[in-house]
Amino acid sequence: MMGREECTVSHKKDSLLMGSSFILMVDDDPLTNYMNKKLLLHFGAASVIKTYTNPYDALAAVEELTSANIDVDELCILLDVQMVEMDGAEFLEKLKTKKPDIPDFKIRIYLVSGSFPAYCLGRLKEYSLAGFFLKPLSNGNAREVIMPLNPVYFW
């Protein structure tokens, strides 16, 4: 399947990914993922950035990254609201079911969409979300995502 990426993280103590921050972009449009990733890198994202066009693959990556064996400083998810396989609300429900013990401070979720349909927004009110962005990400959106992960860059 095009756009599918594996997120294999080493469980060794000396891994470069131990204590890292991760940005996961979940959008069924590979071009949007590409543009947003380039923008985040342009603004100095020091994090590991992974893109997923399949939301099920992204859920598996979140499960792996939040396992007890991996030290992740922070996980940021840029989640498309309207995807073919599942919408943003379904993704968040599955995430909540799979990993109910993830502390809110450890994970920040931003919803990203070309539009925010009322039926979906109503279903999203129960989740702790960091924000809503319109596609494509603007320079200000990119800074908002990166700032907590790399505050020295913006000092």
DRENTORKOL-3810 file (N, C-alpha, C; in nm, 4 decimals):
REM DRENTORKOL-3810
@n.u->0.0844; n.v->-0.1184; n.w->0.0000; ca.u->0.0000; ca.v->0.0000; ca.w->0.0000; c.u->0.0884; c.v->0.1240; c.w->0.0000
@n.u->0.0631; n.v->0.2169; n.w->-0.0896; ca.u->0.1434; ca.v->0.3379; ca.w->-0.1006; c.u->0.1301; c.v->0.4247; c.w->0.0243
@n.u->0.2444; n.v->0.4766; n.w->0.0682; ca.u->0.2413; ca.v->0.5673; ca.w->0.1814; c.u->0.2500; c.v->0.4997; c.w->0.3170
@n.u->0.2534; n.v->0.3695; n.w->0.3199; ca.u->0.2589; ca.v->0.2981; ca.w->0.4461; c.u->0.4013; c.v->0.3013; c.w->0.4987
@n.u->0.4169; n.v->0.3416; n.w->0.6223; ca.u->0.5479; ca.v->0.3436; ca.w->0.6853; c.u->0.5437; c.v->0.2585; c.w->0.8106
@n.u->0.6487; n.v->0.1873; n.w->0.8321; ca.u->0.6606; ca.v->0.1098; ca.w->0.9550; c.u->0.7299; c.v->0.1973; c.w->1.0587
@n.u->0.6845; n.v->0.1899; n.w->1.1786; ca.u->0.7473; ca.v->0.2634; ca.w->1.2879; c.u->0.8080; c.v->0.1607; c.w->1.3813
@n.u->0.9313; n.v->0.1248; n.w->1.3545; ca.u->0.9989; ca.v->0.0278; ca.w->1.4377; c.u->1.0935; c.v->0.1033; c.w->1.5280
@n.u->1.0754; n.v->0.0874; n.w->1.6555; ca.u->1.1544; ca.v->0.1597; ca.w->1.7531; c.u->1.2351; c.v->0.0593; c.w->1.8334
@n.u->1.3638; n.v->0.0842; n.w->1.8436; ca.u->1.4505; ca.v->-0.0037; ca.w->1.9200; c.u->1.4188; c.v->0.0086; c.w->2.0688
@n.u->1.4195; n.v->-0.1021; n.w->2.1384; ca.u->1.3914; ca.v->-0.1014; ca.w->2.2812; c.u->1.5197; c.v->-0.0977; c.w->2.3646
@n.u->1.6348; n.v->-0.0797; n.w->2.3001; ca.u->1.7613; ca.v->-0.0747; ca.w->2.3725; c.u->1.7742; c.v->0.0585; c.w->2.4460
@n.u->1.8414; n.v->0.0552; n.w->2.5591; ca.u->1.8633; ca.v->0.1760; ca.w->2.6393; c.u->1.9454; c.v->0.2797; c.w->2.5634
@n.u->2.0393; n.v->0.2324; n.w->2.4775; ca.u->2.1268; ca.v->0.3250; ca.w->2.4082; c.u->2.0687; c.v->0.3738; c.w->2.2761
@n.u->1.9441; n.v->0.3475; n.w->2.2510; ca.u->1.8809; ca.v->0.3893; ca.w->2.1269; c.u->1.8770; c.v->0.5413; c.w->2.1176
@n.u->1.8975; n.v->0.5940; n.w->1.9974; ca.u->1.8889; ca.v->0.7384; ca.w->1.9766; c.u->1.7484; c.v->0.7905; c.w->1.9973
@n.u->1.6488; n.v->0.7032; n.w->1.9925; ca.u->1.5114; ca.v->0.7460; ca.w->2.0059; c.u->1.4655; c.v->0.7509; c.w->2.1510
@n.u->1.5446; n.v->0.7021; n.w->2.2417; ca.u->1.5058; ca.v->0.7053; ca.w->2.3824; c.u->1.5006; c.v->0.8508; c.w->2.4280
@n.u->1.3934; n.v->0.8895; n.w->2.4923; ca.u->1.3792; ca.v->1.0244; ca.w->2.5423; c.u->1.3529; c.v->1.1264; c.w->2.4325
@n.u->1.3072; n.v->1.0806; n.w->2.3179; ca.u->1.2825; ca.v->1.1699; ca.w->2.2048; c.u->1.1382; c.v->1.2178; c.w->2.2034
@n.u->1.1165; n.v->1.3207; n.w->2.1240; ca.u->0.9819; ca.v->1.3669; ca.w->2.0956; c.u->0.9459; c.v->1.3214; c.w->1.9549
@n.u->0.8203; n.v->1.2866; n.w->1.9372; ca.u->0.7742; ca.v->1.2353; ca.w->1.8091; c.u->0.6569; c.v->1.3177; c.w->1.7592
@n.u->0.6531; n.v->1.3390; n.w->1.6288; ca.u->0.5377; ca.v->1.3987; ca.w->1.5629; c.u->0.4867; c.v->1.2937; c.w->1.4649
@n.u->0.3595; n.v->1.2568; n.w->1.4797; ca.u->0.2957; ca.v->1.1652; ca.w->1.3861; c.u->0.1923; c.v->1.2434; c.w->1.3074
@n.u->0.2036; n.v->1.2397; n.w->1.1755; ca.u->0.1059; ca.v->1.3047; ca.w->1.0884; c.u->0.0189; c.v->1.1960; c.w->1.0283
@n.u->-0.1111; n.v->1.2053; n.w->1.0544; ca.u->-0.2066; ca.v->1.1046; ca.w->1.0089; c.u->-0.3029; c.v->1.1719; c.w->0.9123
@n.u->-0.2823; n.v->1.1477; n.w->0.7843; ca.u->-0.3663; ca.v->1.2080; ca.w->0.6804; c.u->-0.3641; c.v->1.1146; c.w->0.5607
@n.u->-0.4804; n.v->1.0863; n.w->0.5040; ca.u->-0.4857; ca.v->0.9936; ca.w->0.3913; c.u->-0.4376; c.v->1.0556; c.w->0.2603
@n.u->-0.3970; n.v->1.1823; n.w->0.2642; ca.u->-0.3427; ca.v->1.2491; ca.w->0.1462; c.u->-0.1906; c.v->1.2604; c.w->0.1597
@n.u->-0.1147; n.v->1.1822; n.w->0.0813; ca.u->0.0315; ca.v->1.1854; ca.w->0.0928; c.u->0.0913; c.v->1.3234; c.w->0.0636
@n.u->0.0287; n.v->1.3997; n.w->-0.0248; ca.u->0.0810; ca.v->1.5323; ca.w->-0.0568; c.u->0.0708; c.v->1.6261; c.w->0.0638
@n.u->-0.0405; n.v->1.6195; n.w->0.1356; ca.u->-0.0559; ca.v->1.7007; ca.w->0.2567; c.u->0.0488; c.v->1.6621; c.w->0.3596
@n.u->0.0705; n.v->1.5329; n.w->0.3790; ca.u->0.1738; ca.v->1.4868; ca.w->0.4723; c.u->0.3111; c.v->1.5399; c.w->0.4312
@n.u->0.3402; n.v->1.5328; n.w->0.3025; ca.u->0.4695; ca.v->1.5785; ca.w->0.2514; c.u->0.4888; c.v->1.7282; c.w->0.2780
@n.u->0.3892; n.v->1.8088; n.w->0.2415; ca.u->0.3999; ca.v->1.9541; ca.w->0.2604; c.u->0.4112; c.v->1.9910; c.w->0.4079
@n.u->0.3302; n.v->1.9284; n.w->0.4927; ca.u->0.3343; ca.v->1.9601; ca.w->0.6360; c.u->0.4673; c.v->1.9184; c.w->0.6980
@n.u->0.5193; n.v->1.8044; n.w->0.6563; ca.u->0.6485; ca.v->1.7588; ca.w->0.7089; c.u->0.7596; c.v->1.8556; c.w->0.6687
@n.u->0.7594; n.v->1.8979; n.w->0.5435; ca.u->0.8604; ca.v->1.9941; ca.w->0.4968; c.u->0.8525; c.v->2.1242; c.w->0.5759
@n.u->0.7302; n.v->2.1716; n.w->0.6028; ca.u->0.7127; ca.v->2.2949; ca.w->0.6784; c.u->0.7650; c.v->2.2801; c.w->0.8212
@n.u->0.7333; n.v->2.1692; n.w->0.8859; ca.u->0.7804; ca.v->2.1470; ca.w->1.0228; c.u->0.9332; c.v->2.1381; c.w->1.0266
@n.u->0.9921; n.v->2.0718; n.w->0.9287; ca.u->1.1380; ca.v->2.0631; ca.w->0.9226; c.u->1.1999; c.v->2.1999; c.w->0.8962
@n.u->1.1352; n.v->2.2802; n.w->0.8145; ca.u->1.1833; ca.v->2.4159; ca.w->0.7848; c.u->1.1920; c.v->2.5004; c.w->0.9120
@n.u->1.0982; n.v->2.4800; n.w->1.0019; ca.u->1.0967; ca.v->2.5571; ca.w->1.1258; c.u->1.1743; c.v->2.4900; c.w->1.2382
@n.u->1.2533; n.v->2.3917; n.w->1.2055; ca.u->1.3463; ca.v->2.3361; ca.w->1.3023; c.u->1.2926; c.v->2.2274; c.w->1.3912
@n.u->1.1997; n.v->2.1469; n.w->1.3418; ca.u->1.1492; ca.v->2.0357; ca.w->1.4226; c.u->1.2646; c.v->1.9411; c.w->1.4524
@n.u->1.3013; n.v->1.9321; n.w->1.5783; ca.u->1.4096; ca.v->1.8439; ca.w->1.6190; c.u->1.3564; c.v->1.7060; c.w->1.6541
@n.u->1.2296; n.v->1.6871; n.w->1.6315; ca.u->1.1620; ca.v->1.5630; ca.w->1.6663; c.u->1.1736; c.v->1.4623; c.w->1.5536
@n.u->1.1385; n.v->1.3398; n.w->1.5860; ca.u->1.1228; ca.v->1.2367; ca.w->1.4851; c.u->0.9847; c.v->1.2569; c.w->1.4243
@n.u->0.9779; n.v->1.2718; n.w->1.2925; ca.u->0.8506; ca.v->1.2940; ca.w->1.2245; c.u->0.8178; c.v->1.1719; c.w->1.1399
@n.u->0.7013; n.v->1.1150; n.w->1.1633; ca.u->0.6531; ca.v->1.0005; ca.w->1.0853; c.u->0.5214; c.v->1.0391; c.w->1.0210
@n.u->0.5006; n.v->0.9974; n.w->0.8970; ca.u->0.3757; ca.v->1.0247; ca.w->0.8280; c.u->0.3031; c.v->0.8933; c.w->0.8008
@n.u->0.1720; n.v->0.8985; n.w->0.8112; ca.u->0.0879; ca.v->0.7806; ca.w->0.7888; c.u->-0.0328; c.v->0.8188; c.w->0.7039
@n.u->-0.0557; n.v->0.7436; n.w->0.5978; ca.u->-0.1767; ca.v->0.7620; ca.w->0.5177; c.u->-0.2847; c.v->0.6640; c.w->0.5621
@n.u->-0.2467; n.v->0.5669; n.w->0.6414; ca.u->-0.3408; ca.v->0.4678; ca.w->0.6938; c.u->-0.3547; c.v->0.4892; c.w->0.8446
@n.u->-0.4723; n.v->0.5260; n.w->0.8921; ca.u->-0.4886; ca.v->0.5535; ca.w->1.0349; c.u->-0.4649; c.v->0.4311; c.w->1.1239
@n.u->-0.4873; n.v->0.3115; n.w->1.0723; ca.u->-0.4621; ca.v->0.1909; ca.w->1.1516; c.u->-0.3122; c.v->0.1727; c.w->1.1773
@n.u->-0.2310; n.v->0.2065; n.w->1.0777; ca.u->-0.0858; ca.v->0.2014; ca.w->1.0974; c.u->-0.0425; c.v->0.3046; c.w->1.2008
@n.u->-0.1048; n.v->0.4207; n.w->1.1986; ca.u->-0.0716; ca.v->0.5251; ca.w->1.2962; c.u->-0.1093; c.v->0.4816; c.w->1.4377
@n.u->-0.2240; n.v->0.4163; n.w->1.4521; ca.u->-0.2643; ca.v->0.3655; ca.w->1.5842; c.u->-0.1638; c.v->0.2630; c.w->1.6360
@n.u->-0.1156; n.v->0.1772; n.w->1.5478; ca.u->-0.0148; ca.v->0.0783; ca.w->1.5882; c.u->0.1141; c.v->0.1481; c.w->1.6322
@n.u->0.1511; n.v->0.2550; n.w->1.5624; ca.u->0.2715; ca.v->0.3299; ca.w->1.5996; c.u->0.2547; c.v->0.3965; c.w->1.7357
@n.u->0.1379; n.v->0.4542; n.w->1.7613; ca.u->0.1118; ca.v->0.5168; ca.w->1.8922; c.u->0.1205; c.v->0.4118; c.w->2.0015
@n.u->0.0628; n.v->0.2965; n.w->1.9763; ca.u->0.0667; ca.v->0.1892; ca.w->2.0760; c.u->0.2100; c.v->0.1483; c.w->2.1056
@n.u->0.2914; n.v->0.1386; n.w->2.0017; ca.u->0.4318; ca.v->0.1009; ca.w->2.0208; c.u->0.5090; c.v->0.2108; c.w->2.0940
@n.u->0.4880; n.v->0.3353; n.w->2.0537; ca.u->0.5628; ca.v->0.4453; ca.w->2.1137; c.u->0.5244; c.v->0.4722; c.w->2.2585
@n.u->0.4028; n.v->0.4391; n.w->2.2964; ca.u->0.3593; ca.v->0.4651; ca.w->2.4341; c.u->0.3692; c.v->0.3417; c.w->2.5220
@n.u->0.4354; n.v->0.2384; n.w->2.4719; ca.u->0.4534; ca.v->0.1185; ca.w->2.5541; c.u->0.5468; c.v->0.1506; c.w->2.6699
@n.u->0.5431; n.v->0.0681; n.w->2.7682; ca.u->0.6224; ca.v->0.0915; ca.w->2.8903; c.u->0.7729; c.v->0.0810; c.w->2.8650
@n.u->0.8130; n.v->0.0173; n.w->2.7567; ca.u->0.9549; ca.v->-0.0053; ca.w->2.7305; c.u->1.0241; c.v->0.1108; c.w->2.6595
@n.u->0.9500; n.v->0.2092; n.w->2.6168; ca.u->1.0085; ca.v->0.3179; ca.w->2.5391; c.u->0.9891; c.v->0.4492; c.w->2.6131
@n.u->1.0967; n.v->0.5250; n.w->2.6257; ca.u->1.0922; ca.v->0.6541; ca.w->2.6933; c.u->1.0691; c.v->0.7643; c.w->2.5905
@n.u->0.9449; n.v->0.8053; n.w->2.5747; ca.u->0.9086; ca.v->0.9121; ca.w->2.4827; c.u->0.8799; c.v->1.0361; c.w->2.5654
@n.u->0.9530; n.v->1.1447; n.w->2.5386; ca.u->0.9291; ca.v->1.2688; ca.w->2.6120; c.u->0.7910; c.v->1.3246; c.w->2.5817
@n.u->0.7580; n.v->1.3301; n.w->2.4530; ca.u->0.6279; ca.v->1.3824; ca.w->2.4139; c.u->0.5915; c.v->1.3279; c.w->2.2765
@n.u->0.4623; n.v->1.3093; n.w->2.2580; ca.u->0.4089; ca.v->1.2619; ca.w->2.1312; c.u->0.3064; c.v->1.3634; c.w->2.0832
@n.u->0.3263; n.v->1.4130; n.w->1.9629; ca.u->0.2349; ca.v->1.5095; ca.w->1.9029; c.u->0.1737; c.v->1.4434; c.w->1.7795
@n.u->0.0410; n.v->1.4488; n.w->1.7692; ca.u->-0.0284; ca.v->1.3894; ca.w->1.6549; c.u->-0.1024; c.v->1.4993; c.w->1.5798
@n.u->-0.0762; n.v->1.5085; n.w->1.4496; ca.u->-0.1527; ca.v->1.5953; ca.w->1.3611; c.u->-0.2493; c.v->1.5034; c.w->1.2886
@n.u->-0.3764; n.v->1.5127; n.w->1.3224; ca.u->-0.4772; ca.v->1.4164; ca.w->1.2788; c.u->-0.5781; c.v->1.4788; c.w->1.1841
@n.u->-0.5877; n.v->1.4216; n.w->1.0646; ca.u->-0.6888; ca.v->1.4658; ca.w->0.9683; c.u->-0.8258; c.v->1.4253; c.w->1.0200
@n.u->-0.9223; n.v->1.5148; n.w->1.0064; ca.u->-1.0574; ca.v->1.4883; ca.w->1.0557; c.u->-1.1343; c.v->1.3977; c.w->0.9606
@n.u->-1.1160; n.v->1.4168; n.w->0.8308; ca.u->-1.1944; ca.v->1.3428; ca.w->0.7323; c.u->-1.1049; c.v->1.2526; c.w->0.6491
@n.u->-1.0973; n.v->1.1264; n.w->0.6880; ca.u->-1.0217; ca.v->1.0269; ca.w->0.6123; c.u->-1.1186; c.v->0.9200; c.w->0.5638
@n.u->-1.0787; n.v->0.8480; n.w->0.4610; ca.u->-1.1651; ca.v->0.7466; ca.w->0.4020; c.u->-1.1849; c.v->0.6282; c.w->0.4972
@n.u->-1.0761; n.v->0.5777; n.w->0.5539; ca.u->-1.0852; ca.v->0.4565; ca.w->0.6359; c.u->-1.1517; c.v->0.4791; c.w->0.7714
@n.u->-1.1272; n.v->0.5944; n.w->0.8321; ca.u->-1.1927; ca.v->0.6318; ca.w->0.9581; c.u->-1.1763; c.v->0.7818; c.w->0.9764
@n.u->-1.2738; n.v->0.8450; n.w->1.0388; ca.u->-1.2604; ca.v->0.9892; ca.w->1.0610; c.u->-1.1833; c.v->1.0143; c.w->1.1910
@n.u->-1.1552; n.v->1.1405; n.w->1.2164; ca.u->-1.0762; ca.v->1.1768; ca.w->1.3342; c.u->-1.1380; c.v->1.1324; c.w->1.4648
@n.u->-1.2706; n.v->1.1409; n.w->1.4753; ca.u->-1.3387; ca.v->1.0990; ca.w->1.5982; c.u->-1.3238; c.v->0.9483; c.w->1.6200
@n.u->-1.3334; n.v->0.8706; n.w->1.5138; ca.u->-1.3148; ca.v->0.7251; ca.w->1.5257; c.u->-1.1718; c.v->0.6927; c.w->1.5680
@n.u->-1.0751; n.v->0.7648; n.w->1.5115; ca.u->-0.9352; ca.v->0.7448; ca.w->1.5481; c.u->-0.9155; c.v->0.7706; c.w->1.6976
@n.u->-0.9693; n.v->0.8832; n.w->1.7455; ca.u->-0.9540; ca.v->0.9182; ca.w->1.8867; c.u->-1.0233; c.v->0.8169; c.w->1.9778
@n.u->-1.1378; n.v->0.7651; n.w->1.9359; ca.u->-1.2080; ca.v->0.6642; ca.w->2.0152; c.u->-1.1254; c.v->0.5360; c.w->2.0234
@n.u->-1.0682; n.v->0.4947; n.w->1.9107; ca.u->-0.9836; ca.v->0.3744; ca.w->1.9104; c.u->-0.8581; c.v->0.3965; c.w->1.9950
@n.u->-0.8019; n.v->0.5164; n.w->1.9872; ca.u->-0.6836; ca.v->0.5487; ca.w->2.0670; c.u->-0.7177; c.v->0.5431; c.w->2.2156
@n.u->-0.8302; n.v->0.5985; n.w->2.2523; ca.u->-0.8747; ca.v->0.5990; ca.w->2.3921; c.u->-0.8972; c.v->0.4554; c.w->2.4420
@n.u->-0.9532; n.v->0.3714; n.w->2.3570; ca.u->-0.9793; ca.v->0.2323; ca.w->2.3934; c.u->-0.8493; c.v->0.1529; c.w->2.4072
@n.u->-0.7567; n.v->0.1755; n.w->2.3137; ca.u->-0.6304; ca.v->0.1006; ca.w->2.3155; c.u->-0.5377; c.v->0.1468; c.w->2.4278
@n.u->-0.5304; n.v->0.2776; n.w->2.4476; ca.u->-0.4353; ca.v->0.3332; ca.w->2.5439; c.u->-0.5029; c.v->0.4322; c.w->2.6380
@n.u->-0.5909; n.v->0.3850; n.w->2.7246; ca.u->-0.6610; ca.v->0.4786; ca.w->2.8130; c.u->-0.5710; c.v->0.5401; c.w->2.9195
@n.u->-0.4528; n.v->0.4823; n.w->2.9389; ca.u->-0.3654; ca.v->0.5271; ca.w->3.0463; c.u->-0.2605; c.v->0.6288; c.w->3.0013
@n.u->-0.2672; n.v->0.6779; n.w->2.8781; ca.u->-0.1698; ca.v->0.7775; ca.w->2.8332; c.u->-0.2027; c.v->0.9106; c.w->2.8997
@n.u->-0.1075; n.v->0.9666; n.w->2.9733; ca.u->-0.1342; ca.v->1.0962; ca.w->3.0368; c.u->-0.1507; c.v->1.2058; c.w->2.9311
@n.u->-0.2423; n.v->1.2998; n.w->2.9550; ca.u->-0.2660; ca.v->1.4080; ca.w->2.8594; c.u->-0.1410; c.v->1.4912; c.w->2.8336
@n.u->-0.0556; n.v->1.5086; n.w->2.9351; ca.u->0.0626; ca.v->1.5908; ca.w->2.9164; c.u->0.1630; c.v->1.5242; c.w->2.8228
@n.u->0.1528; n.v->1.3952; n.w->2.8050; ca.u->0.2477; ca.v->1.3199; ca.w->2.7232; c.u->0.2100; c.v->1.3217; c.w->2.5750
@n.u->0.0852; n.v->1.3502; n.w->2.5446; ca.u->0.0386; ca.v->1.3456; ca.w->2.4071; c.u->-0.0420; c.v->1.4710; c.w->2.3759
@n.u->-0.0079; n.v->1.5354; n.w->2.2651; ca.u->-0.0825; ca.v->1.6521; ca.w->2.2170; c.u->-0.1408; c.v->1.6158; c.w->2.0814
@n.u->-0.2693; n.v->1.6410; n.w->2.0653; ca.u->-0.3361; ca.v->1.6079; ca.w->1.9399; c.u->-0.3945; c.v->1.7352; c.w->1.8796
@n.u->-0.3550; n.v->1.7609; n.w->1.7563; ca.u->-0.4100; ca.v->1.8711; ca.w->1.6788; c.u->-0.4929; c.v->1.8120; c.w->1.5659
@n.u->-0.6118; n.v->1.8627; n.w->1.5464; ca.u->-0.6936; ca.v->1.8202; ca.w->1.4336; c.u->-0.6613; c.v->1.9107; c.w->1.3151
@n.u->-0.6490; n.v->1.8475; n.w->1.1987; ca.u->-0.6152; ca.v->1.9199; ca.w->1.0769; c.u->-0.7174; c.v->1.8809; c.w->0.9712
@n.u->-0.7774; n.v->1.9814; n.w->0.9062; ca.u->-0.8773; ca.v->1.9499; ca.w->0.8047; c.u->-0.8983; c.v->2.0684; c.w->0.7122
@n.u->-0.9514; n.v->2.0390; n.w->0.5948; ca.u->-0.9897; ca.v->2.1444; ca.w->0.5021; c.u->-1.1166; c.v->2.2131; c.w->0.5489
@n.u->-1.1964; n.v->2.1411; n.w->0.6267; ca.u->-1.3183; ca.v->2.1956; ca.w->0.6868; c.u->-1.3503; c.v->2.1111; c.w->0.8096
@n.u->-1.4265; n.v->2.1678; n.w->0.8999; ca.u->-1.4633; ca.v->2.0955; ca.w->1.0204; c.u->-1.6144; c.v->2.0776; c.w->1.0232
@n.u->-1.6623; n.v->1.9614; n.w->0.9768; ca.u->-1.8071; ca.v->1.9387; ca.w->0.9737; c.u->-1.8655; c.v->1.9330; c.w->1.1146
@n.u->-1.9849; n.v->1.9881; n.w->1.1299; ca.u->-2.0500; ca.v->1.9975; ca.w->1.2611; c.u->-2.0697; c.v->1.8602; c.w->1.3244
@n.u->-2.1068; n.v->1.7594; n.w->1.2443; ca.u->-2.1290; ca.v->1.6261; ca.w->1.3016; c.u->-2.0032; c.v->1.5708; c.w->1.3654
@n.u->-1.8896; n.v->1.6027; n.w->1.3082; ca.u->-1.7628; ca.v->1.5516; ca.w->1.3614; c.u->-1.7178; c.v->1.6325; c.w->1.4826
@n.u->-1.7339; n.v->1.7641; n.w->1.4761; ca.u->-1.6927; ca.v->1.8490; ca.w->1.5884; c.u->-1.7682; c.v->1.8146; c.w->1.7156
@n.u->-1.8959; n.v->1.7835; n.w->1.7031; ca.u->-1.9749; ca.v->1.7450; ca.w->1.8198; c.u->-1.9198; c.v->1.6209; c.w->1.8872
@n.u->-1.8726; n.v->1.5263; n.w->1.8075; ca.u->-1.8171; ca.v->1.4020; ca.w->1.8610; c.u->-1.6782; c.v->1.4223; c.w->1.9206
@n.u->-1.6124; n.v->1.5325; n.w->1.8898; ca.u->-1.4748; ca.v->1.5543; ca.w->1.9341; c.u->-1.4644; c.v->1.6325; c.w->2.0645
@n.u->-1.5756; n.v->1.6852; n.w->2.1138; ca.u->-1.5736; ca.v->1.7698; ca.w->2.2336; c.u->-1.5231; c.v->1.6977; c.w->2.3576
@n.u->-1.5386; n.v->1.5658; n.w->2.3630; ca.u->-1.5007; ca.v->1.4918; ca.w->2.4832; c.u->-1.3505; c.v->1.4642; c.w->2.4935
@n.u->-1.2753; n.v->1.4966; n.w->2.3907; ca.u->-1.1321; ca.v->1.4672; ca.w->2.3906; c.u->-1.0510; c.v->1.5906; c.w->2.4250
@n.u->-0.9365; n.v->1.5687; n.w->2.4878; ca.u->-0.8444; ca.v->1.6785; ca.w->2.5171; c.u->-0.7625; c.v->1.7046; c.w->2.3909
@n.u->-0.7947; n.v->1.8118; n.w->2.3226; ca.u->-0.7260; ca.v->1.8450; ca.w->2.1986; c.u->-0.6447; c.v->1.9721; c.w->2.2177
@n.u->-0.5277; n.v->1.9744; n.w->2.1543; ca.u->-0.4404; ca.v->2.0915; ca.w->2.1656; c.u->-0.4849; c.v->2.2036; c.w->2.0726
@n.u->-0.5552; n.v->2.1691; n.w->1.9644; ca.u->-0.5995; ca.v->2.2729; ca.w->1.8732; c.u->-0.6560; c.v->2.2180; c.w->1.7440
@n.u->-0.7035; n.v->2.3111; n.w->1.6609; ca.u->-0.7607; ca.v->2.2808; ca.w->1.5302; c.u->-0.6884; c.v->2.3659; c.w->1.4270
@n.u->-0.6432; n.v->2.3051; n.w->1.3188; ca.u->-0.5772; ca.v->2.3780; ca.w->1.2114; c.u->-0.6464; c.v->2.3488; c.w->1.0795
@n.u->-0.6542; n.v->2.4503; n.w->0.9942; ca.u->-0.7016; ca.v->2.4296; ca.w->0.8582; c.u->-0.5835; c.v->2.3882; c.w->0.7704
@n.u->-0.6128; n.v->2.3041; n.w->0.6706; ca.u->-0.5091; ca.v->2.2627; ca.w->0.5757; c.u->-0.4876; c.v->2.3722; c.w->0.4727
@n.u->-0.3681; n.v->2.3830; n.w->0.4228; ca.u->-0.2445; ca.v->2.3260; ca.w->0.4756; c.u->-0.1992; c.v->2.4048; c.w->0.5977
@n.u->-0.1058; n.v->2.3493; n.w->0.6727; ca.u->-0.0544; ca.v->2.4190; ca.w->0.7903; c.u->0.0074; c.v->2.5520; c.w->0.7494
@n.u->-0.0130; n.v->2.6515; n.w->0.8312; ca.u->0.0509; ca.v->2.7813; ca.w->0.8087; c.u->0.1818; c.v->2.7854; c.w->0.8874
@n.u->0.2602; n.v->2.8889; n.w->0.8641; ca.u->0.3840; ca.v->2.9066; ca.w->0.9410; c.u->0.3541; c.v->2.9141; c.w->1.0902
@n.u->0.2474; n.v->2.9866; n.w->1.1271; ca.u->0.2091; ca.v->2.9982; ca.w->1.2679; c.u->0.1681; c.v->2.8649; c.w->1.3282
@n.u->0.0962; n.v->2.7829; n.w->1.2502; ca.u->0.0587; ca.v->2.6492; ca.w->1.2977; c.u->0.1828; c.v->2.5653; c.w->1.3236
@n.u->0.2776; n.v->2.5703; n.w->1.2312; ca.u->0.4006; ca.v->2.4917; ca.w->1.2454; c.u->0.4759; c.v->2.5339; c.w->1.3715
@n.u->0.4836; n.v->2.6624; n.w->1.3947; ca.u->0.5509; ca.v->2.7113; ca.w->1.5167; c.u->0.4795; c.v->2.6626; c.w->1.6426
@n.u->0.3466; n.v->2.6637; n.w->1.6401; ca.u->0.2694; ca.v->2.6190; ca.w->1.7565; c.u->0.2947; c.v->2.4716; c.w->1.7877
@n.u->0.3101; n.v->2.3910; n.w->1.6840; ca.u->0.3378; ca.v->2.2484; ca.w->1.7024; c.u->0.4793; c.v->2.2272; c.w->1.7551
@n.u->0.5746; n.v->2.2990; n.w->1.6997; ca.u->0.7161; ca.v->2.2762; ca.w->1.7309; c.u->0.7592; c.v->2.3395; c.w->1.8622
@n.u->0.7043; n.v->2.4546; n.w->1.8964; ca.u->0.7495; ca.v->2.5296; ca.w->2.0149; c.u->0.7624; c.v->2.4431; c.w->2.1408
@n.u->0.6618; n.v->2.3661; n.w->2.1804; ca.u->0.6777; ca.v->2.2860; ca.w->2.3019; c.u->0.7830; c.v->2.1751; c.w->2.2888
@n.u->0.8106; n.v->2.1328; n.w->2.1667; ca.u->0.9067; ca.v->2.0259; ca.w->2.1444; c.u->1.0498; c.v->2.0780; c.w->2.1372
@n.u->1.0652; n.v->2.2043; n.w->2.0956; ca.u->1.1977; ca.v->2.2603; ca.w->2.0726; c.u->1.1973; c.v->2.4084; c.w->2.1072
@n.u->1.1741; n.v->2.4445; n.w->2.2354; ca.u->1.1583; ca.v->2.5857; ca.w->2.2731; c.u->1.2847; c.v->2.6689; c.w->2.2521
@n.u->1.4014; n.v->2.6080; n.w->2.2558; ca.u->1.5269; ca.v->2.6836; ca.w->2.2392; c.u->1.5327; c.v->2.7486; c.w->2.1020
@n.u->1.4762; n.v->2.6801; n.w->2.0017; ca.u->1.4777; ca.v->2.7304; ca.w->1.8642; c.u->1.4059; c.v->2.8643; c.w->1.8525
@n.u->1.3043; n.v->2.8847; n.w->1.9337; ca.u->1.2233; ca.v->3.0057; ca.w->1.9247; c.u->1.2595; c.v->3.1085; c.w->2.0311
@n.u->1.3633; n.v->3.0844; n.w->2.1076; ca.u->1.4005; ca.v->3.1733; ca.w->2.2168; c.u->1.4564; c.v->3.3026; c.w->2.1685
END
